[in-house]
C-alpha cells in the first residue's frame, strides 16, 4: 500500500475514506497517534495517512484533488 494523502485529523481522514470507498477504492487509515488523545495536529502529531493499493493510487489522488 502507498500513501496518497495526509489528513490533518481523524475527521478529515474519515471523509476522504468515505469518498474513496464510494468510488470503489479500498483504503486504510494509518496514524502513529492515539485518536482519542490528539484532537489537533501539532508538528505532524494527529496526522492520519490515507493508504491505498499502489494500482489504485492514481485514481485515489484524482478523486481527492477533485
Buried (B, 14 or more C-beta within 10 A) or exposed (E): BEEBBBBEBBEBBEEBBEBBEEEEBEBEBBBEBEBEEBEEBEEEEBBBBBBBEEEBBEBBEEBBEE
